[in-house]
Amino acid sequence: SPAPLWVFADQLGPHVHSSEEMVDRDVVIIESARALGRRRGHRQKAHLLLSGMRHLAEELGDRATYIRADTYREGLARVGRPVVVHEPTSRRAEAFVRRLADEGLVEEIVPTPTFALSRADFADWAGGKKAFLMENFYREQRRRFDILMDGENPVSGTWNLDAENREKPPKKRTTLGVPEPWWPEEDDIDAGVRKDLDAMDVDWSGEDGPRLFAVTAAEAASAMETFVATRLATFGPYEDAVMAADWTMSHSLLSVPFNLGVLHPLDAARAAEQAYRDGTAPLASVEGFVRQILGWREYVWHLYWHLGEDYMRTNALDADTPLPGWFQTLDAEEVTAACLSDALAGVHDRGWVHHIPRLMILGNHALQRGYDPRALTRWFTEHFVDGYEWVMPVNVFGMSQHADGGVIATKPYTSGGAYIDRMTDHCKGCAFDPKKRVGEDACPFTAGYWAFTHKHRERLAKNMRTRRAVSSMERLGDIDEIIEQERHRTSF
Ligand code: FAD
């Protein structure tokens, strides 16, 4: 019989184990206590990984061999013959399977099937480029996979409908009022996972809680179908908004199943496109969603490999502040600013907040305060249920912290309280005033914005897109006071 297929915890879908080349093979799943302990991080993330692996074993029945071992190597030795494996999703794991191949435990390493575009095709596209534009990559993806296309042209003649997707949160409402997302029902496997995690001597972060995300292919299909049928139509307009009492808003909650490899991005993109063709979701929402999964997600994945290990060695803004204790322990009670406290509580309680709290609140705060970008990258990897090595360089190090000096984004992503006030409903009940730059109730994001602009004025003045912020800062009569105040700020 052909060599068995060994799958990692983020390679759990039918496109991995039941492709034409793999369907006749036995499947080996190894639960390594050491790998799990090394990851530490959020308790609910550990739960999702183990639940996904154990559910796959159940689904495959006799085809699967489930091995609990201290290390992967030990697990593989128990298989008793060399295995085939798909390229793993981190450099460290890739180097590891190469060593296993040298040792004869792995017979063959084949390309990973959990993304739409292959690494070889991306390399062709990237060529010798030094700076990258997502928009160009995204259009190429649309053409290549024929998504939302009318022949050579984008449907309705336009590639990008972002301008229609920037609504403020609706006034006089505390939630978007869209149908609930699909929620999983826990089963005996989840109960077993919970019991085993309780018994493990690992210092997890965050809170345990009911499982909130899909971990099997069948669950992911249900989650995706529910999203496309009932929530996709409102995905676009409120993509950039935050509502305190509505943590899901119209987001898909599909990053976990995508990243576990149980949902293929092209299946989701095609389902969304079908909703547009059927007239059940407007183009702006569908285009916005396709842009996230075939654009951003694939882009971030490929740039992880393309930019390589050296990418995260720079520190363009000389940010070296250690992460404060309350930030590391996800202690929202220590935080006064309503937006920051809520985002931190979301990470603590669920290991998940949507894109805007990640970027506009948590990332923005870290950028303004000059947190060490590598430590911050580690923080995001550990505490988010969808956090994996490959997602981090572009999103955290590049996009959010500008630590690469502009390889990914043309300017640092920072904003003051006024913008947060416009796009969220947090400021009303907050002890800080987004309009105040100085004083007891000065908003740390507003004051932080000006202090950041002052600190990096030379760099920002050279950039077309940030020059005006510097001249506004120079006209502030109280800039010295702001800087002094922010230098001594201990309460956020
Ligand atoms: P939706 O809003 O419904 O979007 C649909 C899908 O698009 C997501 O499921 C996701 O797979 C994909 N997507 C959208 N934007 C991105 C992006 N920038 N990078 C990768 N995929 C994207 N995403 C992760 O999967 N893991 C992370 O650890 C992660 N960390 C992030 C850290 C920061 C600082 C920022 C700014 C973004 C991060 N993202 C990460 C991207 C994005 O915020 C999440 O994918 C998204 O919030 C997940 O929720 P959702 O599935 O409801 O997404």
Residues whose N, C-alpha, C, O or C-beta is under 5 A from the ligand:
A	BS01	FAD	H251 S252 L253 L254 S255 F258 Q292 I293 W296 R297 V300 V353 H354 H355 R358 L359 G363 F380 F384 D386 G387 Y388 V391 N395 V396 S400
